[in-house]
Amino acid sequence: MVLVGNLAAMGGCLREPRHACDDGDDLACPGRCVLGGCAFADPSCAAGVRWEDEAPEGGICVPDHFGPFAYALANGGAAVDLAGITAAVELPAGRATIDTTTGAITREGATVRGPGQGVVDGVSFTIVASGVAALASPRFVVAAGADVRVIGDNALILIATDEVDVAGTIDLGATAPPFGGPGGGRGGVASQPATGCGPGSQPVGPGGGSGGANATWGGVGAVTVLPGDPTMCASPLAEPLVGGSGGGAGNNGLAAGGGGGGALQISAGRAIRIHGVIDVGGGGGAGTAMGGGGGGAGGTILLQAPLVELAGARLAANGGGGGGGGASATAGADGPVGTATASGGTSGGGAGSSSGTNGGNATDATQLGGGGGGAGVIRIETLAGT
């Protein structure tokens, strides 16, 4: 888990708080005020859980890292102060953008939340660690028909003290090579190697770049020796929160590798309900006559809440296809939403991974295609386990 709550020492169970109180109101609340209710220790619950209510009766035991009021990265990152967040983020049908560099949220050109760290327009934004940013609100809603594109340099954590409901689409996939999604690695290009926890490598001279890694290995490009290696990545715990690695460049850097898919964590105090799409697919590698770029690896999705509902949900962390490397070479396909694999570019590109398999190797050494990107990580933590 990436986030931990600030009641780790209390232990106990979670219930709907009934006692009205203000934060820090010790007279009305002999325990601790949490979300307008009182939290007390409850010795009947096992260690590592807590409860919230005005009296120690019944309740549901909840792991401490579901604490819906203040969070910090488990590896010592900055805390997210939820004091002052008042505005739910509700995005109806239409196009919207979340910028993980500035914290700005826009919809159809209108500002939902302005840029800047701290609480702006009732929503908190914090750079919690290098490459990781958090937006906090009482509630996030992405309505059916809403298409939310997440941009910026940082992986994104959405923190809701109440619920998150996604009926539309949240997209953190890689864009055109070599660019990765937020928190994802960059594909190799020119003299710049691919980046990420398990980046693909590129040949010296003609040849295909290898695919990037995340949960699984990238595929080997024609002539390339080393595929993207997942052993240095966070799989399967999504800790630290990082996206997929970029694919290596092909043809002496002229064919850009696909970028890695981004990384998204959603942590809610009550429930997460996904009926739409979350996409963190890796990008396809570019194709050239003398070598294709490797595909980028799929990114990371982490969902944390006492209750997670996925009726009709499509969660995708698929790797991109390697670029082709022959006379009729085309780019590899981006990691798709669904169970299909991303096709490699024509003229030898390897397929991307869509499950626990590795990215596909270049299909024909004489065509110099790039290797496919590895699959990403999807992790769900609820009361029932992971």
C-alpha positions, 0 to 999 in steps of 0.5 A: 500500500502507498498511503497510510492513515493517521490513526495507525496507533488507535486500532478498532472498527469503522462505523458511520459517525453519529456524534456531531463535532468539530475537528479538535472539539475535545469537550464534545468528543472525548475521543478524536473528531473524524469527519464530524464523528468521534473515533475511539480505540476498541480493544475488541478489534485486531491490531492494524484496524480502527473504528469510528463512532461515538460508542464501542458497539459493533462496527466493521474492522477496516485496515488503518491505511483506509484512513479518510482524513490525513495521508502520508506516503509509506516511504516517508513522503509529505503528508496530505492535509485534508483540512479545508477541503470542501468541494466535491469534484463532479465532472459531467459528460464532456472533456476534462483535464487534470494536470498533475504538475499544477493541480489544475482541473478544467472542463470544456475550457472552464476552471474547476480547480485553479493551479497551485499547491494547498487548498484551491477552490475547496480541493487540495493538491500536494506534491507528496514525493518526487514524481507523485502528486495527490488531489484530495476532495470529499468526493470525486465523480466522473459521470457517464460520457465524461472523458478525463485526460490526465496530463503532467509529470507526476503519477496521480493519487485521488483521495476522497474522504467519502466516495469515488464514482467513475462512470466515464473514462479516466485516461493516463495512457501514453501519448505519441512516442516517446511520451509516457503517461503521468508517472510513466517512463519516456521512450528512447529517442535519438541519443536519449535512452528510455526511462522507467524502472525497467526501460527497454534498450536500443541497438547500436545501429540498425535494429529494433528496440526492446519493449519496456517492463512493469509487471512483466518483461518487455519483448526483445527487438530484432538485434537488441540483446536486453529486454525491459526487466521488471525485477526493479519495478514495483510489481505487484504491490504498486509501491512506490507508485510508478507507471510503466517503463518506456520502450527502447529506440530502434534504428540508432535512435531514429525510431522512438520507443513508446512511452510507459502508461501512467500511474493512478491510485484512488483511495476512498474513505467509504467506497470506490465505484467504477462502472466506466474505464480507467486506462493506463496503456503503454504506447506503441513504438515508432516504425522505420525501414531500418528498425522499430522502437520498442513498445512502452509497458502498461502503467499502474492502477491501485484502488483502496477503499473498504468497498470497491464495486467494479460492475461494468468496469474496464481497467486496462494496463496493457503494453504497447506494440513494437514498431515495425522495421521493414520497408513498409513499417508502421508504428505499433498500436497503443495498449488497448482497453480490453483483453486484446493485445496491442498489435506490433507494427507491420514488418516485424513488430512484437505484440504488447502484453495484455495479461501476465505474459511478457511483451512479444519479441520481434517476429522476424529478425530480418525485418528489424522490428521492436519488441512489445511492451510488458503488462502493467499492474492492477491492484485492488485493496478492500476489506475482503483483501487484495 
